[in-house]
């Protein structure tokens, strides 16, 4: 988990390290080591609500495999959105 307000990153084993960069009101949950599949949560700057963004990475090895990769990415994103 990335906590920009605290300026820390905590891995699955519970080990915490300091982050470089500007602090902010953002949490990121990484679902892989590279952070390509992640959920970002932050407060709205103008409204009393929380905003969230999901990013799913699915590599495409050839142009003809693009549609299949999109379907795989959507299924992964749907699962993350539903808490799977």
N, CA, C and O atoms as CSV, one atom per row, in Angstrom:
chain,resi,resn,atom,element,x,y,z
A,1,UNK,N,N,0.843,-1.159,0.000
A,1,UNK,CA,C,0.000,0.000,0.000
A,1,UNK,C,C,0.898,1.235,0.000
A,1,UNK,O,O,1.890,1.306,0.725
A,2,UNK,N,N,0.530,2.182,-0.815
A,2,UNK,CA,C,1.226,3.460,-0.884
A,2,UNK,C,C,0.352,4.490,-0.168
A,2,UNK,O,O,-0.814,4.670,-0.519
A,3,UNK,N,N,0.910,5.158,0.824
A,3,UNK,CA,C,0.198,6.200,1.566
A,3,UNK,C,C,0.946,7.504,1.339
A,3,UNK,O,O,1.950,7.776,1.997
A,4,UNK,N,N,0.457,8.299,0.417
A,4,UNK,CA,C,1.143,9.544,0.068
A,4,UNK,C,C,1.087,10.571,1.201
A,4,UNK,O,O,2.009,11.375,1.341
A,5,UNK,N,N,0.034,10.560,2.004
A,5,UNK,CA,C,-0.054,11.508,3.117
A,5,UNK,C,C,1.050,11.239,4.149
A,5,UNK,O,O,1.668,12.167,4.669
A,6,UNK,N,N,1.283,9.958,4.431
A,6,UNK,CA,C,2.328,9.579,5.384
A,6,UNK,C,C,3.708,9.497,4.727
A,6,UNK,O,O,4.732,9.505,5.411
A,7,UNK,N,N,3.723,9.418,3.377
A,7,UNK,CA,C,4.992,9.296,2.667
A,7,UNK,C,C,5.630,7.931,2.824
A,7,UNK,O,O,6.854,7.807,2.861
A,8,UNK,N,N,4.775,6.881,2.918
A,8,UNK,CA,C,5.289,5.526,3.120
A,8,UNK,C,C,4.697,4.530,2.128
A,8,UNK,O,O,3.631,4.745,1.551
A,9,UNK,N,N,5.426,3.438,1.955
A,9,UNK,CA,C,4.957,2.292,1.183
A,9,UNK,C,C,5.120,1.064,2.071
A,9,UNK,O,O,6.187,0.848,2.645
A,10,UNK,N,N,4.070,0.263,2.188
A,10,UNK,CA,C,4.109,-0.947,3.009
A,10,UNK,C,C,3.851,-2.148,2.117
A,10,UNK,O,O,2.854,-2.185,1.395
A,11,UNK,N,N,4.751,-3.140,2.160
A,11,UNK,CA,C,4.564,-4.324,1.329
A,11,UNK,C,C,3.688,-5.358,2.052
A,11,UNK,O,O,3.268,-5.145,3.190
A,12,UNK,N,N,3.425,-6.464,1.381
A,12,UNK,CA,C,2.539,-7.499,1.941
A,12,UNK,C,C,3.074,-8.130,3.212
A,12,UNK,O,O,2.308,-8.642,4.027
A,13,UNK,N,N,4.378,-8.094,3.382
A,13,UNK,CA,C,4.995,-8.655,4.589
A,13,UNK,C,C,4.954,-7.676,5.758
A,13,UNK,O,O,5.353,-8.015,6.872
A,14,UNK,N,N,4.466,-6.444,5.499
A,14,UNK,CA,C,4.379,-5.446,6.557
A,14,UNK,C,C,5.600,-4.547,6.678
A,14,UNK,O,O,5.684,-3.727,7.593
A,15,UNK,N,N,6.549,-4.701,5.755
A,15,UNK,CA,C,7.757,-3.877,5.777
A,15,UNK,C,C,7.442,-2.509,5.162
A,15,UNK,O,O,6.896,-2.422,4.062
A,16,UNK,N,N,7.794,-1.445,5.888
A,16,UNK,CA,C,7.498,-0.082,5.456
A,16,UNK,C,C,8.768,0.633,5.046
A,16,UNK,O,O,9.813,0.482,5.678
A,17,UNK,N,N,8.667,1.420,3.973
A,17,UNK,CA,C,9.794,2.242,3.533
A,17,UNK,C,C,9.301,3.650,3.220
A,17,UNK,O,O,8.120,3.855,2.938
A,18,UNK,N,N,10.207,4.611,3.271
A,18,UNK,CA,C,9.886,6.002,2.975
A,18,UNK,C,C,9.803,6.219,1.473
A,18,UNK,O,O,10.562,5.617,0.713
A,19,UNK,N,N,8.887,7.073,1.044
A,19,UNK,CA,C,8.747,7.418,-0.366
A,19,UNK,C,C,9.398,8.761,-0.654
A,19,UNK,O,O,9.462,9.634,0.211
A,20,UNK,N,N,9.874,8.911,-1.868
A,20,UNK,CA,C,10.349,10.207,-2.335
A,20,UNK,C,C,9.161,10.911,-2.988
A,20,UNK,O,O,8.188,10.262,-3.371
A,21,UNK,N,N,9.237,12.200,-3.113
A,21,UNK,CA,C,8.188,12.940,-3.799
A,21,UNK,C,C,7.306,13.721,-2.846
A,21,UNK,O,O,7.516,13.740,-1.633
A,22,UNK,N,N,6.322,14.355,-3.429
A,22,UNK,CA,C,5.425,15.227,-2.686
A,22,UNK,C,C,4.329,14.438,-1.998
A,22,UNK,O,O,3.690,13.600,-2.636
A,23,UNK,N,N,4.089,14.681,-0.704
A,23,UNK,CA,C,2.985,14.012,-0.019
A,23,UNK,C,C,1.635,14.505,-0.543
A,23,UNK,O,O,1.536,15.611,-1.074
A,24,UNK,N,N,0.613,13.691,-0.395
A,24,UNK,CA,C,-0.731,14.070,-0.807
A,24,UNK,C,C,-1.755,13.135,-0.196
A,24,UNK,O,O,-1.401,12.126,0.413
A,25,UNK,N,N,-3.022,13.471,-0.359
A,25,UNK,CA,C,-4.113,12.658,0.189
A,25,UNK,C,C,-4.489,11.539,-0.784
A,25,UNK,O,O,-5.575,11.545,-1.363
A,26,UNK,N,N,-3.581,10.584,-0.954
A,26,UNK,CA,C,-3.798,9.495,-1.908
A,26,UNK,C,C,-3.349,8.182,-1.282
A,26,UNK,O,O,-2.288,8.107,-0.663
A,27,UNK,N,N,-4.167,7.153,-1.450
A,27,UNK,CA,C,-3.774,5.786,-1.094
A,27,UNK,C,C,-3.743,4.976,-2.375
A,27,UNK,O,O,-4.626,5.118,-3.221
A,28,UNK,N,N,-2.729,4.123,-2.529
A,28,UNK,CA,C,-2.668,3.201,-3.661
A,28,UNK,C,C,-2.457,1.802,-3.137
A,28,UNK,O,O,-1.592,1.567,-2.292
A,29,UNK,N,N,-3.243,0.882,-3.636
A,29,UNK,CA,C,-3.107,-0.533,-3.307
A,29,UNK,C,C,-2.600,-1.228,-4.559
A,29,UNK,O,O,-3.288,-1.274,-5.578
A,30,UNK,N,N,-1.380,-1.773,-4.472
A,30,UNK,CA,C,-0.772,-2.458,-5.607
A,30,UNK,C,C,-1.067,-3.943,-5.486
A,30,UNK,O,O,-0.908,-4.533,-4.418
A,31,UNK,N,N,-1.499,-4.543,-6.594
A,31,UNK,CA,C,-1.824,-5.961,-6.615
A,31,UNK,C,C,-0.746,-6.788,-7.296
A,31,UNK,O,O,-0.930,-7.984,-7.522
A,32,UNK,N,N,0.388,-6.155,-7.629
A,32,UNK,CA,C,1.543,-6.861,-8.162
A,32,UNK,C,C,2.791,-6.065,-7.784
A,32,UNK,O,O,2.693,-4.921,-7.339
A,33,UNK,N,N,3.941,-6.664,-7.959
A,33,UNK,CA,C,5.189,-6.040,-7.513
A,33,UNK,C,C,5.499,-4.746,-8.260
A,33,UNK,O,O,6.093,-3.833,-7.687
A,34,UNK,N,N,5.111,-4.656,-9.513
A,34,UNK,CA,C,5.434,-3.465,-10.305
A,34,UNK,C,C,4.424,-2.340,-10.201
A,34,UNK,O,O,4.666,-1.245,-10.710
A,35,UNK,N,N,3.300,-2.586,-9.554
A,35,UNK,CA,C,2.286,-1.550,-9.417
A,35,UNK,C,C,1.476,-1.294,-10.673
A,35,UNK,O,O,0.820,-0.259,-10.792
A,36,UNK,N,N,1.518,-2.231,-11.612
A,36,UNK,CA,C,0.758,-2.047,-12.856
A,36,UNK,C,C,-0.733,-2.322,-12.649
A,36,UNK,O,O,-1.572,-1.747,-13.344
A,37,UNK,N,N,-1.061,-3.189,-11.707
A,37,UNK,CA,C,-2.459,-3.473,-11.366
A,37,UNK,C,C,-2.692,-2.856,-9.998
A,37,UNK,O,O,-2.168,-3.331,-8.991
A,38,UNK,N,N,-3.487,-1.787,-9.974
A,38,UNK,CA,C,-3.612,-1.044,-8.726
A,38,UNK,C,C,-4.974,-0.376,-8.587
A,38,UNK,O,O,-5.713,-0.196,-9.555
A,39,UNK,N,N,-5.270,-0.020,-7.352
A,39,UNK,CA,C,-6.460,0.747,-7.015
A,39,UNK,C,C,-5.978,2.006,-6.313
A,39,UNK,O,O,-5.229,1.928,-5.338
A,40,UNK,N,N,-6.400,3.161,-6.799
A,40,UNK,CA,C,-6.027,4.443,-6.210
A,40,UNK,C,C,-7.278,5.073,-5.611
A,40,UNK,O,O,-8.332,5.110,-6.246
A,41,UNK,N,N,-7.151,5.569,-4.380
A,41,UNK,CA,C,-8.270,6.195,-3.672
A,41,UNK,C,C,-7.820,7.570,-3.189
A,41,UNK,O,O,-6.730,7.727,-2.640
A,42,UNK,N,N,-8.693,8.574,-3.408
A,42,UNK,CA,C,-8.370,9.925,-2.958
A,42,UNK,C,C,-9.654,10.698,-2.690
A,42,UNK,O,O,-10.703,10.370,-3.246
A,43,UNK,N,N,-9.582,11.721,-1.845
A,43,UNK,CA,C,-10.764,12.547,-1.643
A,43,UNK,C,C,-10.956,13.489,-2.826
A,43,UNK,O,O,-9.988,13.882,-3.476
A,44,UNK,N,N,-12.197,13.846,-3.100
A,44,UNK,CA,C,-12.471,14.850,-4.119
A,44,UNK,C,C,-11.984,16.194,-3.606
A,44,UNK,O,O,-12.063,16.474,-2.410
A,45,UNK,N,N,-11.491,17.010,-4.493
A,45,UNK,CA,C,-11.041,18.332,-4.085
A,45,UNK,C,C,-12.160,19.345,-3.981
A,45,UNK,O,O,-11.984,20.404,-3.378
A,46,UNK,N,N,-13.324,19.032,-4.567
A,46,UNK,CA,C,-14.409,20.015,-4.596
A,46,UNK,C,C,-15.723,19.505,-4.024
A,46,UNK,O,O,-16.639,20.294,-3.792
A,47,UNK,N,N,-15.833,18.213,-3.794
A,47,UNK,CA,C,-17.090,17.625,-3.323
A,47,UNK,C,C,-16.838,16.729,-2.115
A,47,UNK,O,O,-15.725,16.236,-1.937
A,48,UNK,N,N,-17.850,16.514,-1.286
A,48,UNK,CA,C,-17.673,15.638,-0.112
A,48,UNK,C,C,-17.815,14.156,-0.484
A,48,UNK,O,O,-18.762,13.493,-0.062
A,49,UNK,N,N,-16.871,13.648,-1.271
A,49,UNK,CA,C,-16.910,12.242,-1.648
A,49,UNK,C,C,-15.504,11.721,-1.906
A,49,UNK,O,O,-14.552,12.492,-2.029
A,50,UNK,N,N,-15.393,10.414,-1.985
A,50,UNK,CA,C,-14.118,9.744,-2.244
A,50,UNK,C,C,-14.126,9.250,-3.686
A,50,UNK,O,O,-15.121,8.698,-4.157
A,51,UNK,N,N,-13.028,9.449,-4.369
A,51,UNK,CA,C,-12.906,8.976,-5.752
A,51,UNK,C,C,-11.950,7.790,-5.782
A,51,UNK,O,O,-11.000,7.726,-5.002
A,52,UNK,N,N,-12.210,6.850,-6.693
A,52,UNK,CA,C,-11.326,5.693,-6.834
A,52,UNK,C,C,-11.092,5.392,-8.303
A,52,UNK,O,O,-11.954,5.621,-9.152
A,53,UNK,N,N,-9.911,4.876,-8.578
A,53,UNK,CA,C,-9.497,4.562,-9.938
A,53,UNK,C,C,-8.825,3.193,-9.936
A,53,UNK,O,O,-7.991,2.909,-9.076
A,54,UNK,N,N,-9.181,2.360,-10.884
A,54,UNK,CA,C,-8.555,1.042,-11.006
A,54,UNK,C,C,-7.726,1.009,-12.283
A,54,UNK,O,O,-8.166,1.494,-13.325
A,55,UNK,N,N,-6.542,0.443,-12.204
A,55,UNK,CA,C,-5.677,0.263,-13.366
A,55,UNK,C,C,-5.344,-1.214,-13.477
A,55,UNK,O,O,-4.895,-1.837,-12.514
A,56,UNK,N,N,-5.569,-1.769,-14.666
A,56,UNK,CA,C,-5.287,-3.179,-14.935
A,56,UNK,C,C,-4.356,-3.248,-16.134
A,56,UNK,O,O,-4.610,-2.624,-17.165
A,57,UNK,N,N,-3.284,-4.004,-15.997
A,57,UNK,CA,C,-2.303,-4.156,-17.068
A,57,UNK,C,C,-2.401,-5.561,-17.649
A,57,UNK,O,O,-2.339,-6.549,-16.917
A,58,UNK,N,N,-2.550,-5.643,-18.941
A,58,UNK,CA,C,-2.558,-6.926,-19.644
A,58,UNK,C,C,-1.689,-6.765,-20.891
A,58,UNK,O,O,-2.061,-6.017,-21.795
A,59,UNK,N,N,-0.543,-7.446,-20.962
A,59,UNK,CA,C,0.336,-7.273,-22.120
A,59,UNK,C,C,-0.290,-7.813,-23.407
A,59,UNK,O,O,-1.029,-8.797,-23.392
A,60,UNK,N,N,0.019,-7.151,-24.506
A,60,UNK,CA,C,-0.453,-7.566,-25.832
A,60,UNK,C,C,0.781,-7.929,-26.647
A,60,UNK,O,O,1.643,-7.085,-26.891
A,61,UNK,N,N,0.861,-9.183,-27.065
A,61,UNK,CA,C,2.049,-9.652,-27.775
A,61,UNK,C,C,1.950,-9.513,-29.288
A,61,UNK,O,O,2.959,-9.608,-29.986
A,62,UNK,N,N,0.735,-9.287,-29.801
A,62,UNK,CA,C,0.539,-9.121,-31.241
A,62,UNK,C,C,-0.760,-8.345,-31.466
A,62,UNK,O,O,-1.690,-8.457,-30.667
A,63,UNK,N,N,-0.833,-7.558,-32.549
A,63,UNK,CA,C,-2.035,-6.767,-32.794
A,63,UNK,C,C,-3.335,-7.577,-32.817
A,63,UNK,O,O,-4.371,-7.100,-32.353
A,64,UNK,N,N,-3.283,-8.784,-33.349
A,64,UNK,CA,C,-4.492,-9.605,-33.431
A,64,UNK,C,C,-4.957,-10.120,-32.065
A,64,UNK,O,O,-6.055,-10.665,-31.952
A,65,UNK,N,N,-4.128,-9.951,-31.031
A,65,UNK,CA,C,-4.500,-10.401,-29.685
A,65,UNK,C,C,-5.046,-9.259,-28.818
A,65,UNK,O,O,-5.303,-9.454,-27.630
A,66,UNK,N,N,-5.222,-8.077,-29.405
A,66,UNK,CA,C,-5.680,-6.923,-28.647
A,66,UNK,C,C,-7.067,-7.123,-28.042
A,66,UNK,O,O,-7.268,-6.826,-26.865
A,67,UNK,N,N,-8.027,-7.620,-28.820
A,67,UNK,CA,C,-9.387,-7.820,-28.296
A,67,UNK,C,C,-9.402,-8.794,-27.123
A,67,UNK,O,O,-10.096,-8.559,-26.134
A,68,UNK,N,N,-8.646,-9.880,-27.223
A,68,UNK,CA,C,-8.590,-10.859,-26.133
A,68,UNK,C,C,-7.967,-10.230,-24.880
A,68,UNK,O,O,-8.424,-10.490,-23.767
A,69,UNK,N,N,-6.933,-9.409,-25.054
A,69,UNK,CA,C,-6.285,-8.749,-23.912
A,69,UNK,C,C,-7.251,-7.766,-23.249
A,69,UNK,O,O,-7.277,-7.660,-22.023
A,70,UNK,N,N,-8.042,-7.050,-24.045
A,70,UNK,CA,C,-9.032,-6.121,-23.487
A,70,UNK,C,C,-10.058,-6.869,-22.641
A,70,UNK,O,O,-10.425,-6.414,-21.558
A,71,UNK,N,N,-10.515,-8.006,-23.130
A,71,UNK,CA,C,-11.496,-8.803,-22.373
A,71,UNK,C,C,-10.896,-9.293,-21.060
A,71,UNK,O,O,-11.553,-9.247,-20.020
A,72,UNK,N,N,-9.654,-9.761,-21.104
A,72,UNK,CA,C,-8.984,-10.230,-19.890
A,72,UNK,C,C,-8.826,-9.091,-18.890
A,72,UNK,O,O,-9.067,-9.269,-17.697
A,73,UNK,N,N,-8.422,-7.925,-19.376
A,73,UNK,CA,C,-8.262,-6.764,-18.512
A,73,UNK,C,C,-9.580,-6.328,-17.894
A,73,UNK,O,O,-9.624,-5.980,-16.714
A,74,UNK,N,N,-10.654,-6.343,-18.674
A,74,UNK,CA,C,-11.973,-5.969,-18.143
A,74,UNK,C,C,-12.421,-6.939,-17.051
A,74,UNK,O,O,-12.950,-6.517,-16.023
A,75,UNK,N,N,-12.211,-8.238,-17.272
A,75,UNK,CA,C,-12.593,-9.231,-16.248
A,75,UNK,C,C,-11.810,-9.001,-14.965
A,75,UNK,O,O,-12.369,-9.080,-13.871
A,76,UNK,N,N,-10.513,-8.715,-15.094
A,76,UNK,CA,C,-9.695,-8.448,-13.901
A,76,UNK,C,C,-10.173,-7.187,-13.196
A,76,UNK,O,O,-10.249,-7.156,-11.968
A,77,UNK,N,N,-10.493,-6.158,-13.952
A,77,UNK,CA,C,-10.985,-4.916,-13.382
A,77,UNK,C,C,-12.335,-5.097,-12.702
A,77,UNK,O,O,-12.574,-4.535,-11.633
A,78,UNK,N,N,-13.217,-5.882,-13.317
A,78,UNK,CA,C,-14.525,-6.149,-12.719
A,78,UNK,C,C,-14.362,-6.899,-11.401
A,78,UNK,O,O,-15.073,-6.623,-10.435
A,79,UNK,N,N,-13.435,-7.841,-11.361
A,79,UNK,CA,C,-13.184,-8.605,-10.131
A,79,UNK,C,C,-12.656,-7.717,-9.019
A,79,UNK,O,O,-13.051,-7.869,-7.863
A,80,UNK,N,N,-11.757,-6.782,-9.359
A,80,UNK,CA,C,-11.214,-5.872,-8.351
A,80,UNK,C,C,-12.303,-4.934,-7.846
A,80,UNK,O,O,-12.358,-4.622,-6.656
A,81,UNK,N,N,-13.162,-4.488,-8.745
A,81,UNK,CA,C,-14.231,-3.572,-8.349
A,81,UNK,C,C,-15.236,-4.250,-7.426
A,81,UNK,O,O,-15.819,-3.605,-6.555
A,82,UNK,N,N,-15.434,-5.536,-7.617
A,82,UNK,CA,C,-16.404,-6.278,-6.804
A,82,UNK,C,C,-15.750,-6.921,-5.570
A,82,UNK,O,O,-16.398,-7.675,-4.844
A,83,UNK,N,N,-14.488,-6.625,-5.341
A,83,UNK,CA,C,-13.809,-7.132,-4.148
A,83,UNK,C,C,-13.347,-8.568,-4.238
A,83,UNK,O,O,-13.168,-9.222,-3.210
A,84,UNK,N,N,-13.149,-9.076,-5.447
A,84,UNK,CA,C,-12.678,-10.454,-5.618
A,84,UNK,C,C,-11.178,-10.534,-5.539
A,84,UNK,O,O,-10.610,-11.619,-5.662
